[in-house]
Amino acid sequence: MIVLVALVPLCIVIAAAMPARPVRVPALSLDQMVPLQPTWALVYGALYFFLIALPVFVVREGVHVRRTVLAYLAVWITAYPCFLVYPTAAPRPR
């Protein structure tokens, strides 16, 4: 669980370590049709909190806790090298 929490800010470190690399901003036509509203920032932020915290409150059995932590680790350890190779950023309004 400690390793899992320690990996969370690693994407910020990766992004800061490579400021000269070109960052892609993948945008779909749907992104253009639905404007980004600053008032929804709390909702978007809460989603990240619940994705990380929800398993802590829901999963109770030791075997399932280990599987959940290993699943999160597998996703993040796979995502970080992909981010190193293909860095992206979310489109932001001016």
QUIPEJO-V707699 format. One line per field, one symbol per residue. phi: phi as a letter, one per 20 degrees, with the letter a starting at -180 (. if undefined). psi: psi as a letter, one per 40 degrees, with the letter a starting at -180 (. if undefined). burial: b if it has 9 or more other C-alpha atoms within 8 Angstrom, else e. Layout:
phi->???
psi->???
burial->???
This chain:
phi->.ffffffgfffffffffcfeffdedfcefffffdffdgfegffffffffffeeggfeeedfgfffffffffffffffffffffffcfcbffcff
psi->ddddddededddddddegdeihhighhidddddhihhdeeddddddddddddddddddhdiddddddddddddddddddddddddghiiihii.
burial->eeebeebeeebeebbeeeeeeeeeeeeeeeeeeeeeeeeeeeeeeeeebeeeebbeeeeeeeebbeebbeebbeebeeebebbeeebbeeeeee
